Amino acid sequence: MSDKRTEWARLGAATRLKEIQNETQDILAAFPELRAGSRVRPDGMPRRTMSPEAKKRMSTGMRRYWAKRKAAAKGSSKSA
């Protein structure tokens, strides 16, 4: 009897999985911005992208920023 129940459960799970896949396709068709890696924000505006040069400038600037913060924190801890 348990083999029969297991088979029914497997068939029910397979049917439900197919329903979920169909629902997912319908939702993504209605709201394409929900797709993983979408270049469209939820408000419908395209996402901004940075060029490699802009990323390098940003990286360099952030390294300088954190170095200054670290130096300032190091200096303030000596006086305390």
SEBA-810677 format. One record per atom (N, C-alpha, C): y, z, x; atom name; residue in one letter. Coordinates in steps of 0.1 Angstrom, whole numbers, plus 5000, padded with zeros to 4 digits. Each point is the difference from the previous one (the first is absolute). Example, Ala and Ser with C-alpha at 12.3 -4.5 7.8 and 13.67 -1.06 7.14 Angstrom:
# SEBA-810677
<marti py="4943" pz="5078" px="5132" a="N" r="a"/>
<marti py="5012" pz="5000" px="4991" a="CA" r="a"/>
<marti py="5012" pz="5000" px="5009" a="C" r="a"/>
<marti py="5011" pz="4993" px="4996" a="N" r="s"/>
<marti py="5011" pz="5000" px="5009" a="CA" r="s"/>
<marti py="5011" pz="5008" px="4992" a="C" r="s"/>
END
This chain:
# SEBA-810677
<marti py="4988" pz="5000" px="5008" a="N" r="m"/>
<marti py="5012" pz="5000" px="4992" a="CA" r="m"/>
<marti py="5013" pz="5000" px="5009" a="C" r="m"/>
<marti py="4999" pz="5007" px="5011" a="N" r="s"/>
<marti py="5012" pz="5001" px="5008" a="CA" r="s"/>
<marti py="5003" pz="4986" px="5007" a="C" r="s"/>
<marti py="4990" pz="4992" px="5002" a="N" r="d"/>
<marti py="5002" pz="4987" px="5006" a="CA" r="d"/>
<marti py="5008" pz="4991" px="4990" a="C" r="d"/>
<marti py="4997" pz="5002" px="4987" a="N" r="k"/>
<marti py="5007" pz="4992" px="4990" a="CA" r="k"/>
<marti py="5014" pz="5005" px="4999" a="C" r="k"/>
<marti py="5003" pz="5013" px="5001" a="N" r="r"/>
<marti py="5013" pz="5005" px="4999" a="CA" r="r"/>
<marti py="5008" pz="4995" px="5012" a="C" r="r"/>
<marti py="4994" pz="5000" px="5012" a="N" r="t"/>
<marti py="5007" pz="4996" px="5012" a="CA" r="t"/>
<marti py="5004" pz="4985" px="4999" a="C" r="t"/>
<marti py="4991" pz="4992" px="4995" a="N" r="e"/>
<marti py="5002" pz="4986" px="4998" a="CA" r="e"/>
<marti py="5012" pz="4998" px="4990" a="C" r="e"/>
<marti py="5000" pz="5007" px="4989" a="N" r="w"/>
<marti py="5011" pz="4999" px="4990" a="CA" r="w"/>
<marti py="5013" pz="5004" px="5006" a="C" r="w"/>
<marti py="5000" pz="5011" px="5008" a="N" r="a"/>
<marti py="5012" pz="5005" px="5007" a="CA" r="a"/>
<marti py="5005" pz="4989" px="5010" a="C" r="a"/>
<marti py="4991" pz="4994" px="5007" a="N" r="r"/>
<marti py="5004" pz="4989" px="5009" a="CA" r="r"/>
<marti py="5006" pz="4988" px="4993" a="C" r="r"/>
<marti py="4994" pz="4996" px="4989" a="N" r="l"/>
<marti py="5005" pz="4989" px="4992" a="CA" r="l"/>
<marti py="5014" pz="5004" px="4994" a="C" r="l"/>
<marti py="5001" pz="5012" px="4995" a="N" r="g"/>
<marti py="5013" pz="5005" px="4995" a="CA" r="g"/>
<marti py="5011" pz="5000" px="5011" a="C" r="g"/>
<marti py="4996" pz="5005" px="5012" a="N" r="a"/>
<marti py="5010" pz="5001" px="5011" a="CA" r="a"/>
<marti py="5004" pz="4986" px="5004" a="C" r="a"/>
<marti py="4990" pz="4990" px="5000" a="N" r="a"/>
<marti py="5004" pz="4986" px="5004" a="CA" r="a"/>
<marti py="5009" pz="4994" px="4990" a="C" r="a"/>
<marti py="4997" pz="5003" px="4987" a="N" r="t"/>
<marti py="5009" pz="4994" px="4990" a="CA" r="t"/>
<marti py="5014" pz="5006" px="5001" a="C" r="t"/>
<marti py="5001" pz="5013" px="5002" a="N" r="r"/>
<marti py="5013" pz="5006" px="5001" a="CA" r="r"/>
<marti py="5007" pz="4996" px="5012" a="C" r="r"/>
<marti py="4993" pz="4998" px="5011" a="N" r="l"/>
<marti py="5007" pz="4995" px="5012" a="CA" r="l"/>
<marti py="5006" pz="4986" px="4998" a="C" r="l"/>
<marti py="4992" pz="4991" px="4993" a="N" r="k"/>
<marti py="5005" pz="4987" px="4997" a="CA" r="k"/>
<marti py="5013" pz="5001" px="4991" a="C" r="k"/>
<marti py="5000" pz="5009" px="4990" a="N" r="e"/>
<marti py="5011" pz="5002" px="4992" a="CA" r="e"/>
<marti py="5013" pz="5005" px="5008" a="C" r="e"/>
<marti py="4997" pz="5009" px="5009" a="N" r="i"/>
<marti py="5011" pz="5005" px="5009" a="CA" r="i"/>
<marti py="5006" pz="4988" px="5008" a="C" r="i"/>
<marti py="4991" pz="4992" px="5005" a="N" r="q"/>
<marti py="5005" pz="4989" px="5009" a="CA" r="q"/>
<marti py="5008" pz="4990" px="4991" a="C" r="q"/>
<marti py="4996" pz="4998" px="4988" a="N" r="n"/>
<marti py="5008" pz="4991" px="4991" a="CA" r="n"/>
<marti py="5013" pz="5006" px="4997" a="C" r="n"/>
<marti py="5000" pz="5013" px="4997" a="N" r="e"/>
<marti py="5013" pz="5007" px="4997" a="CA" r="e"/>
<marti py="5009" pz="5000" px="5012" a="C" r="e"/>
<marti py="4995" pz="5002" px="5012" a="N" r="t"/>
<marti py="5008" pz="4999" px="5012" a="CA" r="t"/>
<marti py="5006" pz="4986" px="5002" a="C" r="t"/>
<marti py="4993" pz="4990" px="4997" a="N" r="q"/>
<marti py="5005" pz="4986" px="5001" a="CA" r="q"/>
<marti py="5011" pz="4998" px="4990" a="C" r="q"/>
<marti py="4999" pz="5005" px="4988" a="N" r="d"/>
<marti py="5010" pz="4999" px="4990" a="CA" r="d"/>
<marti py="5013" pz="5008" px="5004" a="C" r="d"/>
<marti py="4998" pz="5012" px="5005" a="N" r="i"/>
<marti py="5012" pz="5008" px="5004" a="CA" r="i"/>
<marti py="5007" pz="4993" px="5011" a="C" r="i"/>
<marti py="4993" pz="4995" px="5010" a="N" r="l"/>
<marti py="5006" pz="4994" px="5012" a="CA" r="l"/>
<marti py="5007" pz="4987" px="4996" a="C" r="l"/>
<marti py="4994" pz="4993" px="4990" a="N" r="a"/>
<marti py="5007" pz="4988" px="4995" a="CA" r="a"/>
<marti py="5013" pz="5003" px="4993" a="C" r="a"/>
<marti py="5000" pz="5011" px="4993" a="N" r="a"/>
<marti py="5013" pz="5004" px="4993" a="CA" r="a"/>
<marti py="5010" pz="5007" px="5010" a="C" r="a"/>
<marti py="4995" pz="5007" px="5010" a="N" r="f"/>
<marti py="5009" pz="5007" px="5010" a="CA" r="f"/>
<marti py="4996" pz="4996" px="5014" a="C" r="f"/>
<marti py="5003" pz="4988" px="5005" a="N" r="p"/>
<marti py="4996" pz="4996" px="5013" a="CA" r="p"/>
<marti py="5005" pz="5009" px="5012" a="C" r="p"/>
<marti py="5011" pz="5007" px="4997" a="N" r="e"/>
<marti py="5005" pz="5008" px="5011" a="CA" r="e"/>
<marti py="4991" pz="5012" px="5003" a="C" r="e"/>
<marti py="4990" pz="5003" px="4992" a="N" r="l"/>
<marti py="4991" pz="5011" px="5003" a="CA" r="l"/>
<marti py="4989" pz="4996" px="5009" a="C" r="l"/>
<marti py="4999" pz="4987" px="5004" a="N" r="r"/>
<marti py="4990" pz="4996" px="5009" a="CA" r="r"/>
<marti py="5002" pz="5006" px="5014" a="C" r="r"/>
<marti py="4990" pz="5004" px="5007" a="N" r="a"/>
<marti py="5001" pz="5005" px="5013" a="CA" r="a"/>
<marti py="5006" pz="4990" px="5010" a="C" r="a"/>
<marti py="5010" pz="5004" px="5007" a="N" r="g"/>
<marti py="5007" pz="4991" px="5010" a="CA" r="g"/>
<marti py="5009" pz="4990" px="4993" a="C" r="g"/>
<marti py="5004" pz="5003" px="4988" a="N" r="s"/>
<marti py="5009" pz="4991" px="4992" a="CA" r="s"/>
<marti py="5014" pz="5000" px="5007" a="C" r="s"/>
<marti py="5006" pz="4989" px="5000" a="N" r="r"/>
<marti py="5014" pz="4999" px="5006" a="CA" r="r"/>
<marti py="5011" pz="5002" px="4989" a="C" r="r"/>
<marti py="4995" pz="5004" px="4989" a="N" r="v"/>
<marti py="5010" pz="5003" px="4989" a="CA" r="v"/>
<marti py="5000" pz="5014" px="4997" a="C" r="v"/>
<marti py="5012" pz="5006" px="4999" a="N" r="r"/>
<marti py="5001" pz="5014" px="4997" a="CA" r="r"/>
<marti py="4998" pz="5002" px="4985" a="C" r="r"/>
<marti py="4997" pz="5012" px="4995" a="N" r="p"/>
<marti py="4998" pz="5003" px="4986" a="CA" r="p"/>
<marti py="5012" pz="4996" px="4991" a="C" r="p"/>
<marti py="5012" pz="5000" px="5006" a="N" r="d"/>
<marti py="5012" pz="4995" px="4992" a="CA" r="d"/>
<marti py="5002" pz="4985" px="5000" a="C" r="d"/>
<marti py="4990" pz="4993" px="5006" a="N" r="g"/>
<marti py="5001" pz="4985" px="5000" a="CA" r="g"/>
<marti py="5007" pz="4994" px="5011" a="C" r="g"/>
<marti py="5006" pz="5008" px="5009" a="N" r="m"/>
<marti py="5007" pz="4994" px="5011" a="CA" r="m"/>
<marti py="4990" pz="4998" px="5012" a="C" r="m"/>
<marti py="5002" pz="4989" px="5008" a="N" r="p"/>
<marti py="4991" pz="4998" px="5011" a="CA" r="p"/>
<marti py="5003" pz="5011" px="5011" a="C" r="p"/>
<marti py="4989" pz="5003" px="5007" a="N" r="r"/>
<marti py="5001" pz="5010" px="5010" a="CA" r="r"/>
<marti py="5007" pz="4994" px="5012" a="C" r="r"/>
<marti py="5008" pz="5008" px="5007" a="N" r="r"/>
<marti py="5006" pz="4995" px="5013" a="CA" r="r"/>
<marti py="4990" pz="5000" px="5011" a="C" r="r"/>
<marti py="5001" pz="4990" px="5009" a="N" r="t"/>
<marti py="4991" pz="5000" px="5011" a="CA" r="t"/>
<marti py="5009" pz="5000" px="5013" a="C" r="t"/>
<marti py="4995" pz="5005" px="5011" a="N" r="m"/>
<marti py="5008" pz="5001" px="5012" a="CA" r="m"/>
<marti py="4993" pz="4990" px="5010" a="C" r="m"/>
<marti py="5009" pz="4994" px="5007" a="N" r="s"/>
<marti py="4995" pz="4991" px="5011" a="CA" r="s"/>
<marti py="4995" pz="5008" px="5011" a="C" r="s"/>
<marti py="4992" pz="4994" px="5009" a="N" r="p"/>
<marti py="4995" pz="5008" px="5012" a="CA" r="p"/>
<marti py="5012" pz="5006" px="5008" a="C" r="p"/>
<marti py="5011" pz="4992" px="5001" a="N" r="e"/>
<marti py="5011" pz="5004" px="5008" a="CA" r="e"/>
<marti py="5007" pz="5013" px="4994" a="C" r="e"/>
<marti py="5001" pz="4999" px="4986" a="N" r="a"/>
<marti py="5006" pz="5012" px="4993" a="CA" r="a"/>
<marti py="4991" pz="5012" px="5001" a="C" r="a"/>
<marti py="4987" pz="4998" px="5000" a="N" r="k"/>
<marti py="4991" pz="5011" px="5002" a="CA" r="k"/>
<marti py="5001" pz="5007" px="5014" a="C" r="k"/>
<marti py="5002" pz="4991" px="5010" a="N" r="k"/>
<marti py="5001" pz="5005" px="5013" a="CA" r="k"/>
<marti py="5013" pz="5008" px="5002" a="C" r="k"/>
<marti py="5011" pz="4994" px="4994" a="N" r="r"/>
<marti py="5013" pz="5008" px="5001" a="CA" r="r"/>
<marti py="4999" pz="5013" px="4992" a="C" r="r"/>
<marti py="4993" pz="5000" px="4989" a="N" r="m"/>
<marti py="4999" pz="5013" px="4993" a="CA" r="m"/>
<marti py="4991" pz="5010" px="5008" a="C" r="m"/>
<marti py="4990" pz="4995" px="5006" a="N" r="s"/>
<marti py="4991" pz="5009" px="5008" a="CA" r="s"/>
<marti py="5008" pz="5006" px="5012" a="C" r="s"/>
<marti py="5008" pz="4991" px="5007" a="N" r="t"/>
<marti py="5008" pz="5005" px="5011" a="CA" r="t"/>
<marti py="5010" pz="5010" px="4995" a="C" r="t"/>
<marti py="5006" pz="4997" px="4989" a="N" r="g"/>
<marti py="5011" pz="5009" px="4995" a="CA" r="g"/>
<marti py="4993" pz="5014" px="4996" a="C" r="g"/>
<marti py="4989" pz="5000" px="4994" a="N" r="m"/>
<marti py="4993" pz="5012" px="4996" a="CA" r="m"/>
<marti py="4996" pz="5008" px="5012" a="C" r="m"/>
<marti py="4995" pz="4993" px="5010" a="N" r="r"/>
<marti py="4996" pz="5007" px="5012" a="CA" r="r"/>
<marti py="5012" pz="5008" px="5006" a="C" r="r"/>
<marti py="5012" pz="4993" px="5001" a="N" r="r"/>
<marti py="5012" pz="5006" px="5005" a="CA" r="r"/>
<marti py="5004" pz="5012" px="4991" a="C" r="r"/>
<marti py="4999" pz="4998" px="4987" a="N" r="y"/>
<marti py="5004" pz="5011" px="4990" a="CA" r="y"/>
<marti py="4991" pz="5012" px="5002" a="C" r="y"/>
<marti py="4987" pz="4998" px="5001" a="N" r="w"/>
<marti py="4991" pz="5012" px="5002" a="CA" r="w"/>
<marti py="5002" pz="5006" px="5014" a="C" r="w"/>
<marti py="5002" pz="4992" px="5010" a="N" r="a"/>
<marti py="5003" pz="5006" px="5013" a="CA" r="a"/>
<marti py="5012" pz="5009" px="5000" a="C" r="a"/>
<marti py="5011" pz="4995" px="4993" a="N" r="k"/>
<marti py="5012" pz="5009" px="4999" a="CA" r="k"/>
<marti py="4997" pz="5013" px="4992" a="C" r="k"/>
<marti py="4992" pz="4999" px="4990" a="N" r="r"/>
<marti py="4997" pz="5012" px="4992" a="CA" r="r"/>
<marti py="4992" pz="5009" px="5008" a="C" r="r"/>
<marti py="4990" pz="4995" px="5008" a="N" r="k"/>
<marti py="4992" pz="5008" px="5008" a="CA" r="k"/>
<marti py="5008" pz="5007" px="5011" a="C" r="k"/>
<marti py="5009" pz="4993" px="5006" a="N" r="a"/>
<marti py="5009" pz="5006" px="5010" a="CA" r="a"/>
<marti py="5009" pz="5010" px="4994" a="C" r="a"/>
<marti py="5005" pz="4998" px="4988" a="N" r="a"/>
<marti py="5009" pz="5009" px="4994" a="CA" r="a"/>
<marti py="4992" pz="5013" px="4996" a="C" r="a"/>
<marti py="4988" pz="4999" px="4996" a="N" r="a"/>
<marti py="4992" pz="5011" px="4996" a="CA" r="a"/>
<marti py="4996" pz="5008" px="5012" a="C" r="a"/>
<marti py="4997" pz="4993" px="5011" a="N" r="k"/>
<marti py="4996" pz="5007" px="5012" a="CA" r="k"/>
<marti py="5012" pz="5008" px="5006" a="C" r="k"/>
<marti py="5012" pz="4994" px="4999" a="N" r="g"/>
<marti py="5012" pz="5006" px="5005" a="CA" r="g"/>
<marti py="5004" pz="5012" px="4991" a="C" r="g"/>
<marti py="4998" pz="4999" px="4988" a="N" r="s"/>
<marti py="5004" pz="5012" px="4991" a="CA" r="s"/>
<marti py="4989" pz="5011" px="5001" a="C" r="s"/>
<marti py="4988" pz="4997" px="5004" a="N" r="s"/>
<marti py="4990" pz="5011" px="5001" a="CA" r="s"/>
<marti py="5002" pz="5008" px="5013" a="C" r="s"/>
<marti py="5006" pz="4994" px="5010" a="N" r="k"/>
<marti py="5003" pz="5007" px="5013" a="CA" r="k"/>
<marti py="5011" pz="5010" px="4998" a="C" r="k"/>
<marti py="5010" pz="4997" px="4991" a="N" r="s"/>
<marti py="5011" pz="5009" px="4998" a="CA" r="s"/>
<marti py="4997" pz="5011" px="4991" a="C" r="s"/>
<marti py="4989" pz="4999" px="4993" a="N" r="a"/>
<marti py="4996" pz="5011" px="4990" a="CA" r="a"/>
<marti py="4992" pz="5011" px="5007" a="C" r="a"/>
END
